[in-house]
Amino acid sequence: MAPSKSKFDIELLKQLSSAIDGEAVTADFACGGLIPLTAHHDKNIGSMAGLVNPSVTLRWDSSDNQIAVSKVTFPVQSDDEVANAAFNALLDRCQPATFGADGKDVLDETYRKAGKLDNEIFCTDFHPHDYGIVDAVQQILLPSTVPVEKLGLGTGSYGIRAELYKLNVYSAPSGKFHAHVDTPRGPQQFGSLVVCLPYAHEGGTLRVKHRGQTTDFAWGERNSQSVNWAAFFGDCEHEVLEVTKGHRVTLTYNLYRTSTANPARQVADPEHLPLYGKVKTLLENRAFLPGGGTLGFFCNHQYAHTHDAGRKSIPAAFKGVDLAVFTTFHSLGLKPAVRPVLKDDSHQAPVWGGLSVEELFKLKSVNEFNERMKVTCAQEEDEDEEMSNEDEDEDEEMSDEDGYGLDRYGDRTIVGTKMHGIMPNDEYEEDASTYGNQAELDWSFSAATILVVIPPYTERVRRLTRATAGAIAKGSGGVGSSPDPIQIE
C-alpha cells in the first residue's frame, strides 16, 4: 500500500522548505576586509620579532636580457620616480588576459580587458596567512570545519590552503571583466580569494552574486595605503566593473580544503543548527508521512562533481545550507544520498543524470532510481548498497501516486519521487557560467541534489532514539550507537 499524503503533510513540507530557504538566505557566500600597511610591533611575538611589513614587494622574471629579475614595492608613491618606473615595467611585462569559453582560451577585450602574470614568473612577500585572511575566510565561509568528535565522523579536521594563481591589472580606460564563474581546478577547491594591492584607482568594483543576492567590494574608494581583499565560493557569479582611473592591481588565490592525517569530515554540532530542531520535530510527528517517503533538496551551491573524483569528494565538499541539510538528516539516524542534476536543453525541466522529470515520476523506489540513473553515489559503493538493502523492507514500497505535482512548494524540495518545483532560472545562469577565468575541460561546476529516504513512523522513531543516545554517549566519553561515519577518500 502506498504511503498516503495529507494536507497536513503538505503544510509541514512547506514549513520545512521555508526553513531551508531561510537558512540559505542567511548563509554567507562572500566576505572581505582591509589591512592597513602600517609599521608596528607585534606585542604577541616579542620585541625581537621586528616590524610587521608595511609594504608589499613583487618580483618577476624580466623580459630584458640584461636584467634577470625586476621588482616593485607597494604602495607606489606618485612622487617616487624610481617606483613609478618599476611599476610601468610591471605593466609592460603583463600579457593580455584571456578567459575560458567552450573549452578554449579566448582573447576578447570587449568581454575582458586586463593584463596578467602567471604565477610561475612572479613572486611576492605577501601571503594571506600572515595577515589572518585565511583564518577569517575559514570562520565565515567554512565554519563547519570546527572539529567535533561526538558525531562519529572521525577525528581529523579540514583547513584551508591558499594557492597563488595570477596577478591581474585592470587599467583605465575600460579595464573590466564581465560576469563569469571561476573555473574549478579540482574537487577540493571551494572558492577564490582576491587581494587588491595599494595603488590609486577609481571604479573596478568586484561584484559577487549568488541566488539573487549581491555583494559589492568597491576598493577604489578606499585609502591607497591599504590592502583590500575578498573571498567567495567558486560557484558564485562575479564581475569586475569598469576601471575609470588608474590601475587596479590584484593577486588571485585558489582556495582549497586541506585535511590532517585522518581525512574524515568534521562538522560543527548539528544540534546547534536552526534546521536541526525543525527536522527533528517533523520526524517525531506521527502525522507526518506515517508510511514513509522520500525527500529531496536541490543544493544551494554547485560542485565540481561530474567526474568520478569529484563525486567522491561529496559530501565533504558541501558548504553553507547544503552541509546543514546533509548533516542534520545524517545526525538524526537517516542516510542522505547525493545525486547529480544535469541540464538537457531539449527539456523544459532538469534532467537527473540522464533521467527526465517525466521518467522520474514513474519510479517507485530509490533502488530503481539508482539503477535507472546509472550514477554512482558520492559515498562509498558499499555504503550505498547498505543504505538500499538495509531499509528495503520499510522504505521501498512506493507507488506512482507517491509525491506531488510540480511548481507548488518552492524551487528546491521534492517529495516522494517527484520534484516539488522546476529549478529557478538562475540555477545554471548559463550566460555567466559559460565563461570562466581559464579554459578547462577536466572540471566544471554542476548542480546536485540530496535525497533522504524517510522511514515509516515507528522505524524512524527507533532510529532517532538510537542516534540521539549515541550522540550523548560519545559526547560524554561513553560508548553508544550513532550514524555511520562518513569516510572521505
VOGU-318597 format. One record per atom (N, C-alpha, C): x negated, y negated, z; residue in three letters. Coordinates in steps of 0.1 Angstrom, whole numbers, plus 5000, padded with zeros to 4 digits. Layout:
<recs>
XYZAla...
</recs>
This chain:
<recs>
499250125000Met500050005000Met499149885000Met499549784992Ala498649664990Ala498849575002Ala497749515007Pro497949415018Pro498849305014Pro499749265022Ser500749165019Ser500149025023Ser500548925016Lys500148795018Lys501348705021Lys501348625032Ser502448545036Ser502148405034Ser503148315035Lys502948175035Lys502048135046Lys502148205057Phe501248175069Phe499748205065Phe499548315057Asp498148335052Asp497648225044Asp498548175035Ile498148065026Ile497747945034Ile498547915044Glu498247795052Glu496947805059Glu496647925065Leu495447945071Leu494247945062Leu494447995050Leu493347985040Leu493047845035Leu494147765034Lys493947625031Lys493147555042Lys493447595054Gln492647535065Gln491147575065Gln490947695062Leu489547745060Leu488847675049Leu489547665038Ser488947595026Ser488647445030Ser489547385037Ser489247245041Ser488147235050Ser487947325059Ala486847325069Ala485547345062Ala485447425052Ile484247445044Ile483947325036Ile484947275029Asp484747145021Asp484247035030Asp484847025042Gly484346925052Gly482946945056Gly482547065058Glu481147095061Glu480247055049Glu480747075037Ala479947035025Ala479746885024Ala480746815027Val480746665026Val479746605036Val479646665048Thr478746605058Thr477346665057Thr477046765048Ala475746825047Ala474846725039Ala473646715044Asp472646625038Asp472046695025Asp471946615014Phe471246675002Phe470046584999Phe469846475005Ala468646395003Ala468346315015Ala467046285017Cys466646195028Cys465446115023Cys465046015031Gly463945935027Gly463445845039Gly462345775036Gly461745695047Gly460645605042Gly460045525051Leu459045425048Leu457845445057Leu456645435052Ile455445445060Ile454645315058Ile454545225068Pro453745115067Pro452245155067Pro451445095058Leu450045125058Leu449245025066Leu449245055079Thr448544965089Thr447545045097Thr446444975099Ala445445045107Ala445745045122Ala445745155129His445945165143His445345295149His445045285161His444545405168His445745495171His445545625169Asp446545725174Asp446145775188Asp446845725198Lys446545755212Lys446745905215Lys447445975207Asn447746115210Asn446546205207Asn445646155198Ile444546245194Ile443146185199Ile443146085207Gly441946035213Gly441245925205Gly440445845212Ser439845735206Ser438745765196Ser438245885197Met437145925188Met437745975174Met439045975173Ala439646025161Ala439545925149Ala439345795153Gly439245695143Gly440545635139Gly440645565128Leu441845495124Leu442745575115Leu444045555116Val444945605106Val444645535093Val444545605082Asn444145545069Asn445145435065Asn444745315064Pro445645205059Pro445745195044Pro445245295037Ser445245285022Ser445445425016Ser445645425003Val445745554996Val444845544984Val443945634982Thr443045634971Thr443345754961Thr443345714949Leu443445814938Leu442145824930Leu441845944927Arg440645974918Arg441146054907Arg440546034895Trp440946114883Trp439746124874Trp439846234866Asp438846254856Asp438846154845Asp437746084843Ser437745974833Ser437646024819Ser438245954810Ser438145984796Ser436845914790Ser436245834798Asp434945764794Asp433845864796Asp433045894786Asn431945994787Asn430845944797Asn430745814799Gln429745754808Gln430145754822Gln431445774825Ile431945774839Ile432745904841Ile432245984851Ala432846114853Ala434146104860Ala434246014870Val435446004879Val435745854881Val436945824880Ser437445684882Ser438345694895Ser438445574901Lys439345574913Lys439945434914Lys441145434922Val441745314925Val442345324939Val442345224947Thr442845224960Thr444145134962Thr445145194968Phe446445114970Phe446445074985Phe447044964988Pro447644864979Pro446644794970Pro447044754958Val446244674949Val446644534951Val445744454956Gln446044304958Gln445944234945Gln446844134943Ser446944064930Ser445643984927Ser444943944937Asp443743864935Asp442443944935Asp442544074935Asp441344154936Asp441144204921Asp440144144915Glu439844174901Glu439344314899Glu438544364908Val437944494906Val439144604908Val439944584918Ala441044674920Ala442044674908Ala442344554903Asn443244544891Asn442644614879Asn441344594877Ala440644664866Ala440744814867Ala440644864879Ala440745004882Ala442145054879Ala443144974884Phe444545014881Phe444845014866Phe444344924859Asn444544924844Asn443945044838Asn442745084843Ala442145204838Ala443045334841Ala443745334852Leu444645434855Leu445845434845Leu446345324842Leu447445314832Leu446945364818Leu445745334815Asp445145374802Asp445045524802Asp444745584813Arg444445734814Arg445745814813Arg446845754817Cys448145824817Cys448545864803Cys449145974801Gln449746024789Gln451246004789Gln451945984778Pro453345974777Pro454046094784Pro455046074792Ala455646184799Ala456746234791Ala456846374790Thr457846444783Thr458946494793Thr459946554787Phe460946624796Phe461346754789Phe461946844796Gly462346974791Gly463746964786Gly463947024774Ala465347034768Ala465347154758Ala466247244761Asp466347374753Asp465047454753Asp464347454764Gly463147534765Gly461947474759Gly462047344755Lys460847274748Lys460547144755Lys459247104755Asp458946974760Asp459146874749Asp459946764752Val460446664743Val459946534747Val459446454737Leu459046314739Leu460046224733Leu460846164741Asp461946074736Asp462045954746Asp461445844742Glu461345734752Glu462645654753Glu463745694746Thr465045644748Thr465645714760Thr465145834763Tyr465745914775Tyr464745904787Tyr463445914784Arg462445894795Arg461245814790Arg460945704796Lys459845634793Lys458945614805Lys457845684805Ala456945684817Ala455545734813Ala454545714821Gly453245774819Gly453045884830Gly452145974827Lys451946084837Lys450546134837Lys450046184849Leu448846254850Leu449146394856Leu448746504850Asp448946634856Asp448046654868Asp448446744877Asn447646754889Asn446246804888Asn445946874877Glu444646924875Glu443546824872Glu443946694869Ile442946594865Ile442946484875Ile443646494886Phe443646384896Phe443746444910Phe443346364920Cys443546404934Cys443746274942Cys444146294955Thr444446184963Thr444146224978Thr443846124986Asp443646145000Asp444946135008Asp446046115001Phe447346105008Phe447946245008Phe448446285019His449146415020His450346395029His451546435024Pro452746415032Pro452746475046Pro452046585047His451946655061His451346555071His450346475067Asp449646395076Asp450546275082Asp451646245075Tyr452446135080Tyr453846175085Tyr453946305087Gly455246355093Gly456346375083Gly456046355070Ile457146355060Ile457646495059Ile456846595058Val457246735057Val458046775069Val457646735081Asp458446765093Asp459846705092Asp459946585087Ala461246515086Ala462146585076Ala461546625065Val462346695055Val462846825060Val462046905068Gln462447025074Gln463647005083Gln463546905092Gln464546885102Gln465846845096Gln465846765084Ile467046715078Ile467646815068Ile466846865059Leu467346945048Leu467347095051Leu466447135060Leu466447285063Leu466447305078Leu467447255085Pro467547265099Pro467747415103Pro468147495094Ser468447635097Ser467147715099Ser465947655097Thr464747735098Thr464247735112Thr464947685122Val464647705136Val464647845140Val463547905146Pro463648045149Pro464648075160Pro465548165158Val466448215168Val466448365166Val465948445177Glu465848585175Glu467048665180Glu467948595187Lys469048675192Lys470048725182Lys469948675170Leu470848725159Leu470448855153Leu469248905156Gly468849025150Gly468349005136Gly467948885132Leu467548855119Leu466048855117Leu465248915127Gly463848915126Gly463148815135Gly461848815135Thr461148735144Thr460248625137Thr460248625124Gly459448525116Gly460248405114Gly459648305108Ser460348175105Ser459848125092Ser460648025086Tyr460247965074Tyr459847825076Tyr458747785069Gly458347645070Gly458447585056Gly457747475054Ile457747405041Ile456347385036Ile456047405023Arg454847375017Arg455047275006Arg454347165006Ala454447054996Ala453347064986Ala453647094974Glu452547114964Glu452546994954Glu451446924953Leu451346814944Leu451546854930Leu452346784923Tyr452746824909Tyr452346724899Tyr452646604900Lys452346504890Lys452246364896Lys451546274889Leu451646134891Leu452346074879Leu453345984882Asn454045914872Asn454045764874Asn453945694863Val454045554863Val455145504854Val456145434859Tyr457245374852Tyr457045224851Tyr456845174839Ser456345034838Ser457444954831Ser457444824835Ala458344724828Ala457644694814Ala458444664804Pro459944674805Pro460444814801Pro461544854806Ser462344964802Ser461745104806Ser460845104816Gly460445234822Gly461645304829Gly461945424825Lys463245484831Lys463145644828Lys464145714835Phe464345854832Phe465845874835Phe466545904824His467945924826His468246054834His469546074837Ala469946174846Ala469446314842Ala468946394851His468446524848His468346604861His468146734860Val467946824872Val466546884870Val465746874881Asp464346924880Asp464347074877Asp463347114869Thr463147254865Thr462547334877Thr463247434882Pro462747514893Pro461547594888Pro460547614897Arg459347684894Arg459147814902Arg460247874905Gly460247994913Gly461348004923Gly461648114928Pro462848134938Pro462548064951Pro461348044955Gln461047974968Gln461147824968Gln461147764956Gln461247624955Gln462747584958Gln462847484968Phe464147444972Phe464447294969Phe463347224966Gly463547074964Gly462347004959Gly462446874958Ser461346794953Ser461146674963Ser459946624963Leu459546514972Leu458946404962Leu459446284963Val458846174955Val458246074965Val456946044963Val456245944971Val455945824963Val456445704966Cys456245584959Cys455045504965Cys453945484958Leu452845424963Leu453045264963Leu452245194971Pro452545054973Pro451944974961Pro452844944952Tyr452544854941Tyr453844774938Tyr453644644936Ala454844554935Ala455544584922Ala456944604923His457744624911His459144584914His459944574904Glu461444544906Glu462144654897Glu463344684902Gly464144794896Gly463544934899Gly463745024890Gly463245164892Gly463845234904Gly465145204907Thr465845274918Thr465945424915Thr465645514925Leu465845654923Leu467345684928Leu468145734919Arg469545764922Arg469745914922Arg470145964934Val470346114935Val471846144938Val472446234930Lys473846274931Lys474046414934Lys475046444942His475446584944His476946584948His477746654939Arg479146674941Arg479946544945Arg479746444937Gly480446314938Gly479846224948Gly478846264955Gln478146174965Gln476846114958Gln476545994961Thr475345924955Thr474545864966Thr473245874965Thr472245814974Thr471245744966Thr471045614968Asp470045534961Asp468845504970Asp467645514963Phe466445474970Phe465845354962Phe466045234967Ala465645114960Ala464345064965Ala463245124961Trp461945084967Trp461344954962Trp461744914950Gly461244784945Gly461544664954Gly462544674962Glu462944564971Glu462144564984Glu461344664986Arg460644674999Arg459244614998Arg458644605009Asn457244555010Asn456244635002Asn455444574994Ser454444644986Ser453244694994Ser453344675007Gln452244725016Gln452644855024Gln453644925018Ser454045045025Ser454245165014Ser454245285019Val454545405011Val456045435014Val456745455003Asn458145495004Asn458345644999Asn459245715004Trp459445855000Trp460945895000Trp461245994992Ala462546054992Ala462346204988Ala463246284995Ala463246434992Ala464646474990Ala464846564981Phe466246614978Phe466246754973Phe467346824974Phe467446954969Phe467346964954Phe466747074949Gly466347084935Gly467447084925Gly468647124930Asp469847124920Asp470546994919Asp470046894926Cys470746764926Cys470346684913Cys471346624907Glu471146544895Glu470546414900Glu469546364893His468946234897His468346164885His468146034887Glu467645954876Glu466845834881Glu465945784873Val465145664876Val465745544868Val466345444875Leu466845334867Leu465745244862Leu466045164853Glu465045084845Glu464244994854Glu462945004852Val461944914859Val461944784851Val462244674858Thr462344544851Thr461044454853Thr460244484863Lys459044414865Lys458044494872Lys456744484868Gly455644554875Gly455644704871Gly455044784880His454744924878His455245004890His456045104887Arg456445194898Arg455645324897Arg454745344907Val453745454907Val454245554918Val454345684913Thr454845784923Thr454045914922Thr453945984933Leu453446114934Leu454646204936Leu454746314928Thr455846414929Thr455246544934Thr455946594944Tyr455646724950Tyr456746824949Tyr456446944946Asn457447054946Asn457447104960Asn458647134966Leu458847174979Leu459247324979Leu458447404987Tyr458647554987Tyr458847595002Tyr459747695003Arg459847765016Arg458547855018Arg458047855029Thr456947945032Thr457248035045Thr456748155045Ser457148245056Ser455848275065Ser456148325077Thr455048375085Thr454748515081Thr453948585089Ala453648725085Ala454848815084Ala455848795092Asn457048865092Asn458148785084Asn458348815071Pro459248725063Pro460648745065Pro461148775077Ala462648785079Ala463248645080Ala464448635075Arg465048505075Arg465448465089Arg465148335093Gln465648285105Gln466648175103Gln467648175112Val468748075111Val468948025125Val469547905125Ala470047845138Ala471247935143Ala471447925156Asp472547995162Asp473847955156Asp474548055149Pro475748015141Pro476947975151Pro476848015164Glu477847975173Glu477947825174Glu476847755171His476847605172His477347535159His477647615149Leu478247555137Leu479647535138Leu480147415134Pro481647385135Pro482447495128Pro481947555118Leu482647655110Leu482847785118Leu481947815127Tyr481947945134Tyr483247965142Tyr483647865149Gly484847875158Gly486147895149Gly486147825138Lys487347825129Lys487447965123Lys486348025118Val486448155112Val486748265122Val486148255134Lys486348355145Lys487848355149Lys488448235150Thr489848225154Thr490748285143Thr490348255131Leu491148315119Leu491048465119Leu489948525121Leu489848665121Leu490548735133Leu490648665144Glu491248715156Glu492748705155Glu493248635145Asn494748615144Asn495348735137Asn496248805144Arg496848925139Arg497648905127Arg498148785125Ala499048755114Ala498248725101Ala496948705102Phe496148665091Phe495648795084Phe496048815071Leu495648925063Leu495649055072Leu496749095077Pro496749215086Pro496249345079Pro496449355066Gly496049475059Gly494649455053Gly493949335055Gly492649315049Gly492749245036Gly491649215030Gly491549145018Gly490149105015Gly489949015005Thr488548975001Thr488548825000Thr487648755006Leu487448615005Leu486248584996Leu486348474989Gly485248434980Gly485048284981Gly483748244980Phe483448104981Phe482448064970Phe482747964962Phe481747914952Phe480747844961Phe479447874958Cys478447804965Cys478347654962Cys478047574972Asn477947434970Asn476747384963Asn475647464963His474447444956His474247544946His473347514936Gln472947614926Gln471547664930Gln471247794925Tyr470047854929Tyr469347924917Tyr468047934918Ala467247994908Ala467348144910Ala468448204906His468748344910His469048434898His468948384886Thr469348464874Thr468348574871Thr467148564875His466148674873His466148764886His465548874884Asp465548974895Asp464948924908Asp463748854906Ala463048804918Ala463948694924Ala464548614916Gly465448504922Gly466648564929Gly467248674924Arg468348734931Arg467948784945Arg466748844945Lys466248894958Lys465948784968Lys465748664964Ser465548554973Ser466748504980Ser467948544975Ile469148514982Ile469548624991Ile470048595004Pro470448465009Pro469348375015Pro468048425015Ala467048345021Ala466948205015Ala467348185002Ala467348054996Ala468447964999Ala469548025005Phe470747945008Phe470347815017Phe471147715014Lys470947585022Lys472247525024Lys472247435034Gly473447355037Gly474647445040Gly475847405034Val477047475037Val477047615033Val476347645022Asp476247785017Asp475647875028Asp474547835034Leu473947915045Leu474847925057Leu475647815060Ala476547815071Ala477647915069Ala478147925057Val479248025054Val478648165055Val477548195048Phe476948325049Phe476648365063Phe476048285070Thr475548315084Thr476748335093Thr477848255092Thr478948265100Thr479648405099Thr479948445087Phe480548575085Phe479648685089Phe478348675086His477448785089His477348805104His477348685112Ser477248695126Ser478448745133Ser479548745126Leu480848795131Leu481048945127Leu480049015123Gly480149155120Gly480549195106Gly480749095097Leu481049125084Leu479849125075Leu479949165062Lys478849185053Lys479049105041Lys478648975041Pro478848895028Pro477948955017Pro478448945005Ala477648974993Ala477548854984Ala476548854976Val476248734967Val476348784953Val477048704944Arg477148734930Arg476848614922Arg476248624910Pro476148514901Pro477348474894Pro477548344891Val478648294883Val478048224871Val478348284859Leu477848234847Leu478948164839Leu478548064831Lys479547994823Lys479548044809Lys480748064803Asp480948114789Asp481648004782Asp481047944772Asp481747834765Asp482947874758Asp483148004756Ser484348044749Ser485548054759Ser485348034772His486448044781His486647914788His487847884792Gln488147764799Gln487747784814Gln487647904818Ala487347934832Ala485947994833Ala485347994845Pro484048054847Pro484048204844Pro482848254842Val482748404839Val481748454850Val482248564857Trp481448614867Trp480548724862Trp479248694859Gly478348794854Gly478848864842Gly479548794833Gly480048854821Gly481448904822Gly482048884834Leu483448934836Leu484348814837Leu485248794828Ser486048674827Ser487048674838Ser487648564841Val488648544852Val489848634849Val490248644837Glu491448734833Glu491148874837Glu489948924834Glu489549064837Glu489449074852Glu488948974859Leu488748974873Leu490049004880Leu491148944875Phe492448964881Phe492849114882Phe492349194873Lys492749334872Lys492049424882Lys490949374888Leu490149464896Leu490849484910Leu490649604915Lys491349644927Lys490349654939Lys489049644937Ser488149664948Ser486849604945Ser486049584956Val484749524954Val483849624947Val484049754950Asn483249864942Asn483449844927Asn484749834923Glu485049814909Glu484449684904Glu484449584912Phe483849454908Phe482349474905Phe481749544915Asn480249564913Asn479949644900Asn480749754898Glu480549834886Glu480749764873Glu481849684873Arg482149614860Arg481149504857Arg480649444868Met479749324866Met478349374862Met477949494866Lys476549544862Lys475549444868Lys475749394880Val474749304885Val474349354899Val473049344902Thr472549394915Thr472849284925Thr473249324937Cys473449224948Cys472149174952Cys472149054957Ala470848984961Ala470249064973Ala471049134981Gln470449214991Gln469849344986Gln469249424995Glu468649544991Glu469749644985Glu469349724975Glu470249814969Glu470949904979Glu470149954989Asp470750044998Asp471749975008Asp471449845010Glu472449765018Glu473749755011Glu473649724998Asp474849704990Asp475649834990Asp475049954988Glu475750074988Glu476350105002Glu475550065013Glu476050095026Glu477350015029Glu477349885024Met478549805025Met479749865019Met479549905006Ser480749954999Ser481150095004Ser480250175009Asn480650315013Asn481150315027Asn480550235036Glu480950235050Glu482350175052Glu482750085043Asp484050025045Asp485050065035Asp484750175028Glu485650215017Glu487050255022Glu487150315034Asp488450365038Asp489350255041Asp488850145047Glu489750035051Glu489849915042Glu488849905033Asp488749785025Asp489049795010Asp489149915005Glu489149934991Glu490549934985Glu491549954993Glu492849964987Glu493449834984Glu493349784972Met493849654968Met494649674954Met495649604953Ser496449614941Ser496249494932Ser496949504920Asp496849394911Asp497449264916Asp498449284926Glu499049174932Glu498249104943Glu497149174947Asp496349114958Asp495748984953Asp495948884961Gly495348754957Gly496348654952Gly495948534949Tyr496848434945Tyr496448374931Tyr497348294926Gly497048234913Gly495948124913Gly495748074901Leu494647974900Leu495147834904Leu494147744908Asp494347604909Asp495347564919Asp495247624931Arg496147594942Arg495447544955Arg494347604958Tyr493847574972Tyr492447524972Tyr492047444962Gly490747394962Gly489847454952Gly488647414951Asp487747454940Asp486747554943Asp486647604955Arg485547694958Arg486047824965Arg487347844968Thr487747954976Thr488548054967Thr488348184968Ile489148284962Ile489748374973Ile490848444970Val491348534979Val491748664972Val491548774979Gly491748904972Gly490748914961Gly491048944949Thr490048954938Thr490348844928Thr491048734932Lys491348634923Lys490848494928Lys490548414919Met490048284922Met491048194927Met490748104937His491648004942His491747894932His490647864925Gly490747744916Gly489547754906Gly489847684895Ile488747674885Ile487647584891Ile486447614887Met485347524892Met485547384887Met485147284895Pro485247144891Pro484347114879Pro484647014872Asn483846984860Asn482446954863Asn482146904876Asp480746874879Asp479946994884Asp480647114884Glu479947234888Glu478647264881Glu478647234868Tyr477547254859Tyr476847124854Tyr477747024853Glu477146894848Glu476146914837Glu476746964826Glu475847014815Glu474946904809Glu475546784808Asp474746674802Asp473446654809Asp473546654823Ala472346624831Ala471446744833Ala472146864835Ser471346984838Ser470647044826Ser471147004814Thr470447044802Thr469046994801Thr468746884808Tyr467446814807Tyr466746834821Tyr465446874820Gly464646884832Gly463346804830Gly462546804841Asn461246734840Asn460246804832Asn460446934829Gln459547014821Gln460247134815Gln459847164803Ala460447284796Ala460047414804Ala460947494807Glu460647614815Glu461747724811Glu461247834807Leu462247944803Leu462348054814Leu461448054823Asp461448164833Asp462448144844Asp462748024848Trp463647994859Trp464647884855Trp465847904860Ser466847794858Ser467847804870Ser468447694873Phe469447694884Phe470747744878Phe471447824886Ser472847864882Ser473647884894Ser474947894892Ala475947904903Ala475948044909Ala476348044921Ala476548174928Ala477848174936Ala478348284940Thr479448294949Thr479248394960Thr479848374971Ile479748454983Ile481048534984Ile481048664984Leu482148754986Leu482148815000Leu483248815007Val483348875020Val484548965021Val484349095023Val485449185025Val485949175039Val487249145041Ile487949125054Ile488649255057Ile488149325067Pro488849455071Pro490249425076Pro491149535077Pro492449515084Pro492249475098Pro493249425104Tyr493149355117Tyr492449445128Tyr492849565130Thr492349655140Thr490849675138Thr490349695126Glu488949725123Glu488149595125Glu488649475121Arg487849355122Arg487749315137Arg488749335145Val488649305159Val487549395166Val487449525161Arg486449615166Arg485049555163Arg484949515150Arg483649455146Arg483249325153Arg484249245155Leu484049115162Leu483549145176Leu484149235183Thr483749275197Thr482349325197Thr482049415188Arg480649475187Arg479649365184Arg479949275174Ala478949175171Ala478749075182Ala479849035189Thr479748935200Thr478948995211Thr479249125215Ala478449195225Ala477049205222Ala476749235209Gly475349255205Gly474549125206Gly475249015202Ala474548885203Ala474248845217Ala475248865226Ile475048835240Ile473848915246Ile473849045243Ala472849135248Ala471449095243Ala471349055231Lys470049015225Lys469648885231Lys470548795233Gly470248665239Gly469748675253Gly470248775261Ser469748795275Ser468648895276Ser468148945265Gly466949035265Gly467349175266Gly468749215266Gly469149345267Gly469249405253Gly469849525253Val469949605240Val471449615237Val471849575225Gly473249585221Gly473349595206Gly474549615201Ser474849625187Ser474949485181Ser474549465169Ser474649335162Ser474649365147Ser474949265139Pro474949285125Pro473549325120Pro473549405109Asp472249455104Asp471349335101Asp470049355103Pro469149245099Pro469149225084Pro468849095080Ile468749065066Ile467249055063Ile466749155056Gln465349155053Gln465149105039Gln464249005038Ile463948935026Ile462648985020Ile462649025008Glu461349075002Glu460448954999Glu
</recs>
